[in-house]
Amino acid sequence: MQVKIQYKYVVEAINFLSDMNLKGKQSIHRTRFIKLLSEKLKQISEEEMELV
């Protein structure tokens, strides 16, 4: 499955997922997805700094 999120919505997506109440496997998958989004956010901020 492929999920596309615009750069400006990455932080909002992380916050939204963090606020969800999930249990079991769903919580594990949410945590992994948040980790991937956080890594992407770090990459985005580094690229912005290079542009500046």
ModelCIF file with pLDDT and N, C-alpha, C, O atoms, coordinates in Angstrom:
data_MODEL
#
_entry.id   MODEL 
#
_entity.id                         1 
_entity.type                       polymer 
_entity.pdbx_number_of_molecules   1 
#
_entity_poly.entity_id                      1 
_entity_poly.type                           'polypeptide(L)' 
_entity_poly.nstd_linkage                   no 
_entity_poly.nstd_monomer                   no 
_entity_poly.pdbx_seq_one_letter_code       MQVKIQYKYVVEAINFLSDMNLKGKQSIHRTRFIKLLSEKLKQISEEEMELV 
_entity_poly.pdbx_seq_one_letter_code_can   MQVKIQYKYVVEAINFLSDMNLKGKQSIHRTRFIKLLSEKLKQISEEEMELV 
_entity_poly.pdbx_strand_id                 A 
#
loop_
_entity_poly_seq.entity_id 
_entity_poly_seq.num 
_entity_poly_seq.mon_id 
_entity_poly_seq.hetero 
1 1  MET n 
1 2  GLN n 
1 3  VAL n 
1 4  LYS n 
1 5  ILE n 
1 6  GLN n 
1 7  TYR n 
1 8  LYS n 
1 9  TYR n 
1 10 VAL n 
1 11 VAL n 
1 12 GLU n 
1 13 ALA n 
1 14 ILE n 
1 15 ASN n 
1 16 PHE n 
1 17 LEU n 
1 18 SER n 
1 19 ASP n 
1 20 MET n 
1 21 ASN n 
1 22 LEU n 
1 23 LYS n 
1 24 GLY n 
1 25 LYS n 
1 26 GLN n 
1 27 SER n 
1 28 ILE n 
1 29 HIS n 
1 30 ARG n 
1 31 THR n 
1 32 ARG n 
1 33 PHE n 
1 34 ILE n 
1 35 LYS n 
1 36 LEU n 
1 37 LEU n 
1 38 SER n 
1 39 GLU n 
1 40 LYS n 
1 41 LEU n 
1 42 LYS n 
1 43 GLN n 
1 44 ILE n 
1 45 SER n 
1 46 GLU n 
1 47 GLU n 
1 48 GLU n 
1 49 MET n 
1 50 GLU n 
1 51 LEU n 
1 52 VAL n 
#
_struct_asym.id          A 
_struct_asym.entity_id   1 
#
loop_
_ma_qa_metric.id 
_ma_qa_metric.mode 
_ma_qa_metric.name 
_ma_qa_metric.software_group_id 
_ma_qa_metric.type 
1 global pLDDT . pLDDT 
2 local  pLDDT . pLDDT 
#
_ma_qa_metric_global.metric_id      1 
_ma_qa_metric_global.metric_value   93.27 
_ma_qa_metric_global.model_id       1 
_ma_qa_metric_global.ordinal_id     1 
#
loop_
_ma_qa_metric_local.label_asym_id 
_ma_qa_metric_local.label_comp_id 
_ma_qa_metric_local.label_seq_id 
_ma_qa_metric_local.metric_id 
_ma_qa_metric_local.metric_value 
_ma_qa_metric_local.model_id 
_ma_qa_metric_local.ordinal_id 
A MET 1  2 81.00 1 1  
A GLN 2  2 88.00 1 2  
A VAL 3  2 86.00 1 3  
A LYS 4  2 91.00 1 4  
A ILE 5  2 90.00 1 5  
A GLN 6  2 91.00 1 6  
A TYR 7  2 89.00 1 7  
A LYS 8  2 90.00 1 8  
A TYR 9  2 94.00 1 9  
A VAL 10 2 94.00 1 10 
A VAL 11 2 94.00 1 11 
A GLU 12 2 95.00 1 12 
A ALA 13 2 95.00 1 13 
A ILE 14 2 95.00 1 14 
A ASN 15 2 96.00 1 15 
A PHE 16 2 96.00 1 16 
A LEU 17 2 94.00 1 17 
A SER 18 2 94.00 1 18 
A ASP 19 2 94.00 1 19 
A MET 20 2 94.00 1 20 
A ASN 21 2 93.00 1 21 
A LEU 22 2 93.00 1 22 
A LYS 23 2 94.00 1 23 
A GLY 24 2 94.00 1 24 
A LYS 25 2 95.00 1 25 
A GLN 26 2 95.00 1 26 
A SER 27 2 95.00 1 27 
A ILE 28 2 95.00 1 28 
A HIS 29 2 95.00 1 29 
A ARG 30 2 95.00 1 30 
A THR 31 2 95.00 1 31 
A ARG 32 2 95.00 1 32 
A PHE 33 2 95.00 1 33 
A ILE 34 2 96.00 1 34 
A LYS 35 2 97.00 1 35 
A LEU 36 2 94.00 1 36 
A LEU 37 2 95.00 1 37 
A SER 38 2 96.00 1 38 
A GLU 39 2 96.00 1 39 
A LYS 40 2 93.00 1 40 
A LEU 41 2 94.00 1 41 
A LYS 42 2 96.00 1 42 
A GLN 43 2 94.00 1 43 
A ILE 44 2 92.00 1 44 
A SER 45 2 93.00 1 45 
A GLU 46 2 94.00 1 46 
A GLU 47 2 93.00 1 47 
A GLU 48 2 91.00 1 48 
A MET 49 2 93.00 1 49 
A GLU 50 2 93.00 1 50 
A LEU 51 2 91.00 1 51 
A VAL 52 2 89.00 1 52 
#
loop_
_atom_site.group_PDB 
_atom_site.id 
_atom_site.type_symbol 
_atom_site.label_atom_id 
_atom_site.label_alt_id 
_atom_site.label_comp_id 
_atom_site.label_asym_id 
_atom_site.label_entity_id 
_atom_site.label_seq_id 
_atom_site.pdbx_PDB_ins_code 
_atom_site.Cartn_x 
_atom_site.Cartn_y 
_atom_site.Cartn_z 
_atom_site.occupancy 
_atom_site.B_iso_or_equiv 
_atom_site.pdbx_formal_charge 
_atom_site.auth_seq_id 
_atom_site.auth_comp_id 
_atom_site.auth_asym_id 
_atom_site.auth_atom_id 
_atom_site.pdbx_PDB_model_num 
ATOM 1   N N  . MET A 1 1  ? 0.836  -1.170 0.000  1.00 81.00 ? 1  MET A N  1 
ATOM 2   C CA . MET A 1 1  ? 0.000  0.000  0.000  1.00 81.00 ? 1  MET A CA 1 
ATOM 3   C C  . MET A 1 1  ? 0.886  1.239  0.000  1.00 81.00 ? 1  MET A C  1 
ATOM 4   O O  . MET A 1 1  ? 1.919  1.280  0.667  1.00 81.00 ? 1  MET A O  1 
ATOM 5   N N  . GLN A 1 2  ? 0.471  2.231  -0.747 1.00 88.00 ? 2  GLN A N  1 
ATOM 6   C CA . GLN A 1 2  ? 1.241  3.457  -0.843 1.00 88.00 ? 2  GLN A CA 1 
ATOM 7   C C  . GLN A 1 2  ? 0.395  4.613  -0.309 1.00 88.00 ? 2  GLN A C  1 
ATOM 8   O O  . GLN A 1 2  ? -0.763 4.782  -0.689 1.00 88.00 ? 2  GLN A O  1 
ATOM 9   N N  . VAL A 1 3  ? 0.990  5.394  0.570  1.00 86.00 ? 3  VAL A N  1 
ATOM 10  C CA . VAL A 1 3  ? 0.310  6.541  1.145  1.00 86.00 ? 3  VAL A CA 1 
ATOM 11  C C  . VAL A 1 3  ? 1.057  7.791  0.705  1.00 86.00 ? 3  VAL A C  1 
ATOM 12  O O  . VAL A 1 3  ? 2.277  7.873  0.845  1.00 86.00 ? 3  VAL A O  1 
ATOM 13  N N  . LYS A 1 4  ? 0.330  8.759  0.176  1.00 91.00 ? 4  LYS A N  1 
ATOM 14  C CA . LYS A 1 4  ? 0.946  10.011 -0.245 1.00 91.00 ? 4  LYS A CA 1 
ATOM 15  C C  . LYS A 1 4  ? 0.431  11.124 0.651  1.00 91.00 ? 4  LYS A C  1 
ATOM 16  O O  . LYS A 1 4  ? -0.775 11.339 0.774  1.00 91.00 ? 4  LYS A O  1 
ATOM 17  N N  . ILE A 1 5  ? 1.374  11.829 1.275  1.00 90.00 ? 5  ILE A N  1 
ATOM 18  C CA . ILE A 1 5  ? 1.038  12.952 2.150  1.00 90.00 ? 5  ILE A CA 1 
ATOM 19  C C  . ILE A 1 5  ? 1.890  14.135 1.710  1.00 90.00 ? 5  ILE A C  1 
ATOM 20  O O  . ILE A 1 5  ? 3.108  14.020 1.576  1.00 90.00 ? 5  ILE A O  1 
ATOM 21  N N  . GLN A 1 6  ? 1.248  15.260 1.489  1.00 91.00 ? 6  GLN A N  1 
ATOM 22  C CA . GLN A 1 6  ? 2.001  16.447 1.118  1.00 91.00 ? 6  GLN A CA 1 
ATOM 23  C C  . GLN A 1 6  ? 2.894  16.853 2.286  1.00 91.00 ? 6  GLN A C  1 
ATOM 24  O O  . GLN A 1 6  ? 2.556  16.641 3.450  1.00 91.00 ? 6  GLN A O  1 
ATOM 25  N N  . TYR A 1 7  ? 4.044  17.441 1.948  1.00 89.00 ? 7  TYR A N  1 
ATOM 26  C CA . TYR A 1 7  ? 5.017  17.806 2.972  1.00 89.00 ? 7  TYR A CA 1 
ATOM 27  C C  . TYR A 1 7  ? 4.405  18.672 4.069  1.00 89.00 ? 7  TYR A C  1 
ATOM 28  O O  . TYR A 1 7  ? 4.729  18.508 5.246  1.00 89.00 ? 7  TYR A O  1 
ATOM 29  N N  . LYS A 1 8  ? 3.529  19.584 3.690  1.00 90.00 ? 8  LYS A N  1 
ATOM 30  C CA . LYS A 1 8  ? 2.979  20.504 4.683  1.00 90.00 ? 8  LYS A CA 1 
ATOM 31  C C  . LYS A 1 8  ? 2.031  19.824 5.668  1.00 90.00 ? 8  LYS A C  1 
ATOM 32  O O  . LYS A 1 8  ? 1.679  20.415 6.689  1.00 90.00 ? 8  LYS A O  1 
ATOM 33  N N  . TYR A 1 9  ? 1.610  18.586 5.376  1.00 94.00 ? 9  TYR A N  1 
ATOM 34  C CA . TYR A 1 9  ? 0.687  17.875 6.251  1.00 94.00 ? 9  TYR A CA 1 
ATOM 35  C C  . TYR A 1 9  ? 1.341  16.750 7.052  1.00 94.00 ? 9  TYR A C  1 
ATOM 36  O O  . TYR A 1 9  ? 0.643  16.023 7.759  1.00 94.00 ? 9  TYR A O  1 
ATOM 37  N N  . VAL A 1 10 ? 2.642  16.590 6.962  1.00 94.00 ? 10 VAL A N  1 
ATOM 38  C CA . VAL A 1 10 ? 3.316  15.494 7.661  1.00 94.00 ? 10 VAL A CA 1 
ATOM 39  C C  . VAL A 1 10 ? 3.175  15.643 9.175  1.00 94.00 ? 10 VAL A C  1 
ATOM 40  O O  . VAL A 1 10 ? 2.877  14.668 9.864  1.00 94.00 ? 10 VAL A O  1 
ATOM 41  N N  . VAL A 1 11 ? 3.382  16.841 9.695  1.00 94.00 ? 11 VAL A N  1 
ATOM 42  C CA . VAL A 1 11 ? 3.279  17.061 11.140 1.00 94.00 ? 11 VAL A CA 1 
ATOM 43  C C  . VAL A 1 11 ? 1.849  16.805 11.602 1.00 94.00 ? 11 VAL A C  1 
ATOM 44  O O  . VAL A 1 11 ? 1.632  16.178 12.639 1.00 94.00 ? 11 VAL A O  1 
ATOM 45  N N  . GLU A 1 12 ? 0.877  17.287 10.838 1.00 95.00 ? 12 GLU A N  1 
ATOM 46  C CA . GLU A 1 12 ? -0.522 17.074 11.202 1.00 95.00 ? 12 GLU A CA 1 
ATOM 47  C C  . GLU A 1 12 ? -0.881 15.592 11.179 1.00 95.00 ? 12 GLU A C  1 
ATOM 48  O O  . GLU A 1 12 ? -1.652 15.127 12.019 1.00 95.00 ? 12 GLU A O  1 
ATOM 49  N N  . ALA A 1 13 ? -0.331 14.855 10.233 1.00 95.00 ? 13 ALA A N  1 
ATOM 50  C CA . ALA A 1 13 ? -0.596 13.417 10.157 1.00 95.00 ? 13 ALA A CA 1 
ATOM 51  C C  . ALA A 1 13 ? -0.008 12.692 11.366 1.00 95.00 ? 13 ALA A C  1 
ATOM 52  O O  . ALA A 1 13 ? -0.638 11.791 11.919 1.00 95.00 ? 13 ALA A O  1 
ATOM 53  N N  . ILE A 1 14 ? 1.195  13.083 11.774 1.00 95.00 ? 14 ILE A N  1 
ATOM 54  C CA . ILE A 1 14 ? 1.824  12.478 12.953 1.00 95.00 ? 14 ILE A CA 1 
ATOM 55  C C  . ILE A 1 14 ? 0.975  12.755 14.191 1.00 95.00 ? 14 ILE A C  1 
ATOM 56  O O  . ILE A 1 14 ? 0.729  11.854 14.994 1.00 95.00 ? 14 ILE A O  1 
ATOM 57  N N  . ASN A 1 15 ? 0.532  13.993 14.342 1.00 96.00 ? 15 ASN A N  1 
ATOM 58  C CA . ASN A 1 15 ? -0.296 14.346 15.502 1.00 96.00 ? 15 ASN A CA 1 
ATOM 59  C C  . ASN A 1 15 ? -1.621 13.601 15.486 1.00 96.00 ? 15 ASN A C  1 
ATOM 60  O O  . ASN A 1 15 ? -2.083 13.135 16.528 1.00 96.00 ? 15 ASN A O  1 
ATOM 61  N N  . PHE A 1 16 ? -2.233 13.484 14.325 1.00 96.00 ? 16 PHE A N  1 
ATOM 62  C CA . PHE A 1 16 ? -3.502 12.775 14.205 1.00 96.00 ? 16 PHE A CA 1 
ATOM 63  C C  . PHE A 1 16 ? -3.348 11.310 14.607 1.00 96.00 ? 16 PHE A C  1 
ATOM 64  O O  . PHE A 1 16 ? -4.159 10.778 15.365 1.00 96.00 ? 16 PHE A O  1 
ATOM 65  N N  . LEU A 1 17 ? -2.309 10.667 14.096 1.00 94.00 ? 17 LEU A N  1 
ATOM 66  C CA . LEU A 1 17 ? -2.082 9.264  14.418 1.00 94.00 ? 17 LEU A CA 1 
ATOM 67  C C  . LEU A 1 17 ? -1.762 9.076  15.896 1.00 94.00 ? 17 LEU A C  1 
ATOM 68  O O  . LEU A 1 17 ? -2.173 8.086  16.501 1.00 94.00 ? 17 LEU A O  1 
ATOM 69  N N  . SER A 1 18 ? -1.037 10.015 16.474 1.00 94.00 ? 18 SER A N  1 
ATOM 70  C CA . SER A 1 18 ? -0.684 9.907  17.888 1.00 94.00 ? 18 SER A CA 1 
ATOM 71  C C  . SER A 1 18 ? -1.913 9.990  18.788 1.00 94.00 ? 18 SER A C  1 
ATOM 72  O O  . SER A 1 18 ? -1.949 9.372  19.852 1.00 94.00 ? 18 SER A O  1 
ATOM 73  N N  . ASP A 1 19 ? -2.909 10.745 18.368 1.00 94.00 ? 19 ASP A N  1 
ATOM 74  C CA . ASP A 1 19 ? -4.120 10.927 19.181 1.00 94.00 ? 19 ASP A CA 1 
ATOM 75  C C  . ASP A 1 19 ? -5.095 9.760  19.091 1.00 94.00 ? 19 ASP A C  1 
ATOM 76  O O  . ASP A 1 19 ? -6.026 9.675  19.893 1.00 94.00 ? 19 ASP A O  1 
ATOM 77  N N  . MET A 1 20 ? -4.901 8.866  18.138 1.00 94.00 ? 20 MET A N  1 
ATOM 78  C CA . MET A 1 20 ? -5.826 7.744  17.969 1.00 94.00 ? 20 MET A CA 1 
ATOM 79  C C  . MET A 1 20 ? -5.627 6.716  19.076 1.00 94.00 ? 20 MET A C  1 
ATOM 80  O O  . MET A 1 20 ? -4.502 6.453  19.501 1.00 94.00 ? 20 MET A O  1 
ATOM 81  N N  . ASN A 1 21 ? -6.728 6.140  19.535 1.00 93.00 ? 21 ASN A N  1 
ATOM 82  C CA . ASN A 1 21 ? -6.671 5.072  20.530 1.00 93.00 ? 21 ASN A CA 1 
ATOM 83  C C  . ASN A 1 21 ? -6.751 3.732  19.813 1.00 93.00 ? 21 ASN A C  1 
ATOM 84  O O  . ASN A 1 21 ? -7.818 3.329  19.351 1.00 93.00 ? 21 ASN A O  1 
ATOM 85  N N  . LEU A 1 22 ? -5.630 3.052  19.723 1.00 93.00 ? 22 LEU A N  1 
ATOM 86  C CA . LEU A 1 22 ? -5.575 1.755  19.045 1.00 93.00 ? 22 LEU A CA 1 
ATOM 87  C C  . LEU A 1 22 ? -4.957 0.727  19.980 1.00 93.00 ? 22 LEU A C  1 
ATOM 88  O O  . LEU A 1 22 ? -4.210 1.069  20.896 1.00 93.00 ? 22 LEU A O  1 
ATOM 89  N N  . LYS A 1 23 ? -5.279 -0.532 19.736 1.00 94.00 ? 23 LYS A N  1 
ATOM 90  C CA . LYS A 1 23 ? -4.745 -1.613 20.559 1.00 94.00 ? 23 LYS A CA 1 
ATOM 91  C C  . LYS A 1 23 ? -4.172 -2.703 19.667 1.00 94.00 ? 23 LYS A C  1 
ATOM 92  O O  . LYS A 1 23 ? -4.551 -2.845 18.504 1.00 94.00 ? 23 LYS A O  1 
ATOM 93  N N  . GLY A 1 24 ? -3.257 -3.462 20.232 1.00 94.00 ? 24 GLY A N  1 
ATOM 94  C CA . GLY A 1 24 ? -2.711 -4.626 19.550 1.00 94.00 ? 24 GLY A CA 1 
ATOM 95  C C  . GLY A 1 24 ? -1.906 -4.292 18.304 1.00 94.00 ? 24 GLY A C  1 
ATOM 96  O O  . GLY A 1 24 ? -1.088 -3.372 18.300 1.00 94.00 ? 24 GLY A O  1 
ATOM 97  N N  . LYS A 1 25 ? -2.155 -5.060 17.246 1.00 95.00 ? 25 LYS A N  1 
ATOM 98  C CA . LYS A 1 25 ? -1.399 -4.910 16.010 1.00 95.00 ? 25 LYS A CA 1 
ATOM 99  C C  . LYS A 1 25 ? -1.583 -3.534 15.386 1.00 95.00 ? 25 LYS A C  1 
ATOM 100 O O  . LYS A 1 25 ? -0.660 -2.989 14.781 1.00 95.00 ? 25 LYS A O  1 
ATOM 101 N N  . GLN A 1 26 ? -2.777 -2.977 15.535 1.00 95.00 ? 26 GLN A N  1 
ATOM 102 C CA . GLN A 1 26 ? -3.024 -1.651 14.966 1.00 95.00 ? 26 GLN A CA 1 
ATOM 103 C C  . GLN A 1 26 ? -2.110 -0.612 15.606 1.00 95.00 ? 26 GLN A C  1 
ATOM 104 O O  . GLN A 1 26 ? -1.598 0.272  14.919 1.00 95.00 ? 26 GLN A O  1 
ATOM 105 N N  . SER A 1 27 ? -1.907 -0.710 16.896 1.00 95.00 ? 27 SER A N  1 
ATOM 106 C CA . SER A 1 27 ? -1.028 0.212  17.599 1.00 95.00 ? 27 SER A CA 1 
ATOM 107 C C  . SER A 1 27 ? 0.418  0.034  17.145 1.00 95.00 ? 27 SER A C  1 
ATOM 108 O O  . SER A 1 27 ? 1.148  1.012  16.983 1.00 95.00 ? 27 SER A O  1 
ATOM 109 N N  . ILE A 1 28 ? 0.823  -1.195 16.944 1.00 95.00 ? 28 ILE A N  1 
ATOM 110 C CA . ILE A 1 28 ? 2.186  -1.477 16.478 1.00 95.00 ? 28 ILE A CA 1 
ATOM 111 C C  . ILE A 1 28 ? 2.404  -0.881 15.100 1.00 95.00 ? 28 ILE A C  1 
ATOM 112 O O  . ILE A 1 28 ? 3.436  -0.257 14.853 1.00 95.00 ? 28 ILE A O  1 
ATOM 113 N N  . HIS A 1 29 ? 1.444  -1.063 14.194 1.00 95.00 ? 29 HIS A N  1 
ATOM 114 C CA . HIS A 1 29 ? 1.567  -0.516 12.843 1.00 95.00 ? 29 HIS A CA 1 
ATOM 115 C C  . HIS A 1 29 ? 1.540  1.007  12.856 1.00 95.00 ? 29 HIS A C  1 
ATOM 116 O O  . HIS A 1 29 ? 2.252  1.650  12.085 1.00 95.00 ? 29 HIS A O  1 
ATOM 117 N N  . ARG A 1 30 ? 0.718  1.586  13.731 1.00 95.00 ? 30 ARG A N  1 
ATOM 118 C CA . ARG A 1 30 ? 0.679  3.040  13.863 1.00 95.00 ? 30 ARG A CA 1 
ATOM 119 C C  . ARG A 1 30 ? 2.039  3.560  14.299 1.00 95.00 ? 30 ARG A C  1 
ATOM 120 O O  . ARG A 1 30 ? 2.531  4.547  13.753 1.00 95.00 ? 30 ARG A O  1 
ATOM 121 N N  . THR A 1 31 ? 2.649  2.904  15.278 1.00 95.00 ? 31 THR A N  1 
ATOM 122 C CA . THR A 1 31 ? 3.954  3.321  15.779 1.00 95.00 ? 31 THR A CA 1 
ATOM 123 C C  . THR A 1 31 ? 5.005  3.259  14.683 1.00 95.00 ? 31 THR A C  1 
ATOM 124 O O  . THR A 1 31 ? 5.829  4.164  14.556 1.00 95.00 ? 31 THR A O  1 
ATOM 125 N N  . ARG A 1 32 ? 4.980  2.202  13.896 1.00 95.00 ? 32 ARG A N  1 
ATOM 126 C CA . ARG A 1 32 ? 5.935  2.084  12.779 1.00 95.00 ? 32 ARG A CA 1 
ATOM 127 C C  . ARG A 1 32 ? 5.712  3.168  11.741 1.00 95.00 ? 32 ARG A C  1 
ATOM 128 O O  . ARG A 1 32 ? 6.672  3.726  11.208 1.00 95.00 ? 32 ARG A O  1 
ATOM 129 N N  . PHE A 1 33 ? 4.446  3.472  11.448 1.00 95.00 ? 33 PHE A N  1 
ATOM 130 C CA . PHE A 1 33 ? 4.124  4.493  10.462 1.00 95.00 ? 33 PHE A CA 1 
ATOM 131 C C  . PHE A 1 33 ? 4.548  5.875  10.963 1.00 95.00 ? 33 PHE A C  1 
ATOM 132 O O  . PHE A 1 33 ? 5.061  6.684  10.190 1.00 95.00 ? 33 PHE A O  1 
ATOM 133 N N  . ILE A 1 34 ? 4.338  6.145  12.243 1.00 96.00 ? 34 ILE A N  1 
ATOM 134 C CA . ILE A 1 34 ? 4.767  7.419  12.822 1.00 96.00 ? 34 ILE A CA 1 
ATOM 135 C C  . ILE A 1 34 ? 6.285  7.544  12.750 1.00 96.00 ? 34 ILE A C  1 
ATOM 136 O O  . ILE A 1 34 ? 6.810  8.627  12.493 1.00 96.00 ? 34 ILE A O  1 
ATOM 137 N N  . LYS A 1 35 ? 6.987  6.440  12.975 1.00 97.00 ? 35 LYS A N  1 
ATOM 138 C CA . LYS A 1 35 ? 8.452  6.458  12.900 1.00 97.00 ? 35 LYS A CA 1 
ATOM 139 C C  . LYS A 1 35 ? 8.904  6.800  11.476 1.00 97.00 ? 35 LYS A C  1 
ATOM 140 O O  . LYS A 1 35 ? 9.831  7.588  11.292 1.00 97.00 ? 35 LYS A O  1 
ATOM 141 N N  . LEU A 1 36 ? 8.256  6.213  10.479 1.00 94.00 ? 36 LEU A N  1 
ATOM 142 C CA . LEU A 1 36 ? 8.597  6.523  9.086  1.00 94.00 ? 36 LEU A CA 1 
ATOM 143 C C  . LEU A 1 36 ? 8.313  7.980  8.759  1.00 94.00 ? 36 LEU A C  1 
ATOM 144 O O  . LEU A 1 36 ? 9.111  8.640  8.093  1.00 94.00 ? 36 LEU A O  1 
ATOM 145 N N  . LEU A 1 37 ? 7.181  8.480  9.226  1.00 95.00 ? 37 LEU A N  1 
ATOM 146 C CA . LEU A 1 37 ? 6.839  9.875  8.979  1.00 95.00 ? 37 LEU A CA 1 
ATOM 147 C C  . LEU A 1 37 ? 7.822  10.817 9.669  1.00 95.00 ? 37 LEU A C  1 
ATOM 148 O O  . LEU A 1 37 ? 8.178  11.857 9.115  1.00 95.00 ? 37 LEU A O  1 
ATOM 149 N N  . SER A 1 38 ? 8.254  10.462 10.857 1.00 96.00 ? 38 SER A N  1 
ATOM 150 C CA . SER A 1 38 ? 9.213  11.292 11.585 1.00 96.00 ? 38 SER A CA 1 
ATOM 151 C C  . SER A 1 38 ? 10.550 11.355 10.854 1.00 96.00 ? 38 SER A C  1 
ATOM 152 O O  . SER A 1 38 ? 11.180 12.410 10.787 1.00 96.00 ? 38 SER A O  1 
ATOM 153 N N  . GLU A 1 39 ? 10.977 10.226 10.312 1.00 96.00 ? 39 GLU A N  1 
ATOM 154 C CA . GLU A 1 39 ? 12.224 10.199 9.536  1.00 96.00 ? 39 GLU A CA 1 
ATOM 155 C C  . GLU A 1 39 ? 12.089 11.074 8.289  1.00 96.00 ? 39 GLU A C  1 
ATOM 156 O O  . GLU A 1 39 ? 13.019 11.793 7.925  1.00 96.00 ? 39 GLU A O  1 
ATOM 157 N N  . LYS A 1 40 ? 10.938 11.009 7.645  1.00 93.00 ? 40 LYS A N  1 
ATOM 158 C CA . LYS A 1 40 ? 10.702 11.826 6.456  1.00 93.00 ? 40 LYS A CA 1 
ATOM 159 C C  . LYS A 1 40 ? 10.673 13.303 6.824  1.00 93.00 ? 40 LYS A C  1 
ATOM 160 O O  . LYS A 1 40 ? 11.189 14.136 6.079  1.00 93.00 ? 40 LYS A O  1 
ATOM 161 N N  . LEU A 1 41 ? 10.074 13.635 7.962  1.00 94.00 ? 41 LEU A N  1 
ATOM 162 C CA . LEU A 1 41 ? 10.028 15.017 8.423  1.00 94.00 ? 41 LEU A CA 1 
ATOM 163 C C  . LEU A 1 41 ? 11.435 15.545 8.675  1.00 94.00 ? 41 LEU A C  1 
ATOM 164 O O  . LEU A 1 41 ? 11.742 16.689 8.340  1.00 94.00 ? 41 LEU A O  1 
ATOM 165 N N  . LYS A 1 42 ? 12.284 14.718 9.262  1.00 96.00 ? 42 LYS A N  1 
ATOM 166 C CA . LYS A 1 42 ? 13.676 15.108 9.500  1.00 96.00 ? 42 LYS A CA 1 
ATOM 167 C C  . LYS A 1 42 ? 14.384 15.380 8.176  1.00 96.00 ? 42 LYS A C  1 
ATOM 168 O O  . LYS A 1 42 ? 15.135 16.348 8.053  1.00 96.00 ? 42 LYS A O  1 
ATOM 169 N N  . GLN A 1 43 ? 14.140 14.524 7.190  1.00 94.00 ? 43 GLN A N  1 
ATOM 170 C CA . GLN A 1 43 ? 14.743 14.707 5.869  1.00 94.00 ? 43 GLN A CA 1 
ATOM 171 C C  . GLN A 1 43 ? 14.240 15.993 5.225  1.00 94.00 ? 43 GLN A C  1 
ATOM 172 O O  . GLN A 1 43 ? 15.019 16.722 4.610  1.00 94.00 ? 43 GLN A O  1 
ATOM 173 N N  . ILE A 1 44 ? 12.962 16.275 5.357  1.00 92.00 ? 44 ILE A N  1 
ATOM 174 C CA . ILE A 1 44 ? 12.385 17.487 4.782  1.00 92.00 ? 44 ILE A CA 1 
ATOM 175 C C  . ILE A 1 44 ? 13.020 18.723 5.412  1.00 92.00 ? 44 ILE A C  1 
ATOM 176 O O  . ILE A 1 44 ? 13.376 19.664 4.702  1.00 92.00 ? 44 ILE A O  1 
ATOM 177 N N  . SER A 1 45 ? 13.166 18.730 6.731  1.00 93.00 ? 45 SER A N  1 
ATOM 178 C CA . SER A 1 45 ? 13.741 19.893 7.410  1.00 93.00 ? 45 SER A CA 1 
ATOM 179 C C  . SER A 1 45 ? 15.210 20.086 7.022  1.00 93.00 ? 45 SER A C  1 
ATOM 180 O O  . SER A 1 45 ? 15.670 21.221 6.893  1.00 93.00 ? 45 SER A O  1 
ATOM 181 N N  . GLU A 1 46 ? 15.942 18.994 6.838  1.00 94.00 ? 46 GLU A N  1 
ATOM 182 C CA . GLU A 1 46 ? 17.335 19.102 6.406  1.00 94.00 ? 46 GLU A CA 1 
ATOM 183 C C  . GLU A 1 46 ? 17.422 19.678 4.997  1.00 94.00 ? 46 GLU A C  1 
ATOM 184 O O  . GLU A 1 46 ? 18.298 20.496 4.717  1.00 94.00 ? 46 GLU A O  1 
ATOM 185 N N  . GLU A 1 47 ? 16.531 19.264 4.115  1.00 93.00 ? 47 GLU A N  1 
ATOM 186 C CA . GLU A 1 47 ? 16.521 19.782 2.755  1.00 93.00 ? 47 GLU A CA 1 
ATOM 187 C C  . GLU A 1 47 ? 16.147 21.266 2.728  1.00 93.00 ? 47 GLU A C  1 
ATOM 188 O O  . GLU A 1 47 ? 16.681 22.029 1.922  1.00 93.00 ? 47 GLU A O  1 
ATOM 189 N N  . GLU A 1 48 ? 15.227 21.673 3.612  1.00 91.00 ? 48 GLU A N  1 
ATOM 190 C CA . GLU A 1 48 ? 14.870 23.089 3.701  1.00 91.00 ? 48 GLU A CA 1 
ATOM 191 C C  . GLU A 1 48 ? 16.054 23.916 4.153  1.00 91.00 ? 48 GLU A C  1 
ATOM 192 O O  . GLU A 1 48 ? 16.282 25.014 3.644  1.00 91.00 ? 48 GLU A O  1 
ATOM 193 N N  . MET A 1 49 ? 16.810 23.395 5.107  1.00 93.00 ? 49 MET A N  1 
ATOM 194 C CA . MET A 1 49 ? 17.984 24.114 5.593  1.00 93.00 ? 49 MET A CA 1 
ATOM 195 C C  . MET A 1 49 ? 19.049 24.251 4.506  1.00 93.00 ? 49 MET A C  1 
ATOM 196 O O  . MET A 1 49 ? 19.740 25.267 4.431  1.00 93.00 ? 49 MET A O  1 
ATOM 197 N N  . GLU A 1 50 ? 19.177 23.231 3.671  1.00 93.00 ? 50 GLU A N  1 
ATOM 198 C CA . GLU A 1 50 ? 20.130 23.312 2.551  1.00 93.00 ? 50 GLU A CA 1 
ATOM 199 C C  . GLU A 1 50 ? 19.717 24.391 1.569  1.00 93.00 ? 50 GLU A C  1 
ATOM 200 O O  . GLU A 1 50 ? 20.564 25.100 1.025  1.00 93.00 ? 50 GLU A O  1 
ATOM 201 N N  . LEU A 1 51 ? 18.415 24.518 1.340  1.00 91.00 ? 51 LEU A N  1 
ATOM 202 C CA . LEU A 1 51 ? 17.930 25.536 0.422  1.00 91.00 ? 51 LEU A CA 1 
ATOM 203 C C  . LEU A 1 51 ? 18.153 26.948 0.960  1.00 91.00 ? 51 LEU A C  1 
ATOM 204 O O  . LEU A 1 51 ? 18.421 27.885 0.207  1.00 91.00 ? 51 LEU A O  1 
ATOM 205 N N  . VAL A 1 52 ? 18.035 27.075 2.270  1.00 89.00 ? 52 VAL A N  1 
ATOM 206 C CA . VAL A 1 52 ? 18.235 28.398 2.875  1.00 89.00 ? 52 VAL A CA 1 
ATOM 207 C C  . VAL A 1 52 ? 19.712 28.731 2.830  1.00 89.00 ? 52 VAL A C  1 
ATOM 208 O O  . VAL A 1 52 ? 20.118 29.800 3.285  1.00 89.00 ? 52 VAL A O  1 
#
